[in-house]
Amino acid sequence: MTSQHEQQFLNELDKKLWTSADNLRSRPSDAEYKHAVLDLIFVQYVSDAFQKRRVQLEENLKDENHDNYLPNDFDSNKEYSQEAIDLVLKQAEVLANNWSEE
């Protein structure tokens, strides 16, 4: 348990440390503040624009009349895997034919 004297010392130290921190921390100039705020506004604008576009793309994927339509039973992992297998088999066949001709 701390004595009253130790507690008073810790309180004074705490006050001095916060005062020193406040003195070291300067208020940014208007130009610096402007850049920080404008950067945040730009990031928010880009985030909103991407979110709006994502919603639009998701709607297009569900619209049967749109070029980007994907049926609900479309399994992209299965489709990509099959395409990769077909590509590897074709390349292996070409290599085998070239090797046997030599």
C-alpha positions in Angstrom: 0.0 0.0 0.0 1.3 3.4 -0.9 1.7 6.1 1.7 0.1 9.5 1.3 3.5 11.0 0.5 4.1 8.5 -2.3 0.6 9.1 -3.7 1.1 12.8 -3.7 4.5 12.3 -5.5 2.8 10.1 -8.1 0.0 12.6 -8.7 2.5 15.4 -9.2 4.6 13.3 -11.5 1.5 12.4 -13.5 0.6 16.0 -13.8 4.1 17.0 -14.9 4.3 14.2 -17.5 0.9 15.3 -19.0 2.0 18.9 -19.0 5.3 18.0 -20.8 3.4 15.9 -23.3 1.0 18.8 -24.0 3.9 21.1 -24.5 5.7 18.7 -26.9 2.5 18.1 -28.8 2.0 21.2 -31.0 -1.2 22.3 -32.7 -0.9 21.5 -36.4 -0.9 24.5 -38.7 -4.0 25.1 -40.9 -2.1 23.8 -43.9 -1.2 20.5 -42.2 -4.7 20.1 -40.8 -6.2 20.7 -44.3 -4.1 17.9 -45.8 -5.1 15.4 -43.1 -8.8 16.3 -43.4 -8.8 16.3 -47.2 -7.0 12.9 -47.3 -9.7 11.5 -45.0 -12.5 12.9 -47.1 -10.9 11.4 -50.2 -10.6 8.0 -48.6 -14.2 8.1 -47.6 -15.3 9.2 -51.1 -13.3 6.3 -52.7 -14.7 3.8 -50.1 -18.3 4.9 -50.8 -17.7 4.8 -54.6 -16.3 1.2 -54.4 -19.2 0.1 -52.1 -21.7 1.6 -54.6 -20.0 -0.2 -57.5 -19.9 -3.5 -55.6 -23.7 -3.4 -55.0 -24.2 -2.6 -58.7 -22.0 -5.6 -59.7 -23.8 -7.9 -57.3 -27.1 -6.9 -58.8 -25.8 -7.4 -62.4 -24.7 -10.9 -61.5 -28.2 -11.8 -60.4 -30.0 -10.1 -63.4 -30.6 -12.7 -66.1 -30.8 -10.0 -68.8 -27.3 -8.6 -68.0 -24.1 -9.7 -69.7 -22.5 -10.5 -66.3 -25.3 -12.8 -65.1 -24.2 -15.9 -63.2 -26.8 -18.6 -62.3 -27.2 -19.4 -58.6 -25.8 -22.9 -59.1 -22.6 -21.6 -60.6 -19.6 -23.0 -58.6 -16.7 -20.8 -59.5 -14.1 -23.0 -57.8 -15.3 -26.0 -59.7 -15.3 -24.1 -63.0 -11.9 -22.6 -62.5 -10.5 -26.0 -61.4 -11.9 -27.7 -64.5 -10.4 -24.9 -66.7 -7.0 -25.3 -65.1 -7.1 -29.1 -65.5 -8.1 -28.8 -69.2 -5.3 -26.2 -69.8 -2.7 -28.5 -68.1 -3.8 -31.5 -70.1 -3.6 -29.5 -73.4 -0.2 -28.3 -72.6 1.0 -31.8 -71.6 -0.4 -33.2 -74.9 1.5 -30.5 -76.9 4.7 -31.2 -75.0 4.3 -34.9 -75.5 3.7 -34.5 -79.3 6.7 -32.2 -79.6 8.9 -34.7 -77.6 7.8 -37.7 -79.6 8.5 -35.9 -82.9 12.1 -35.2 -82.0 
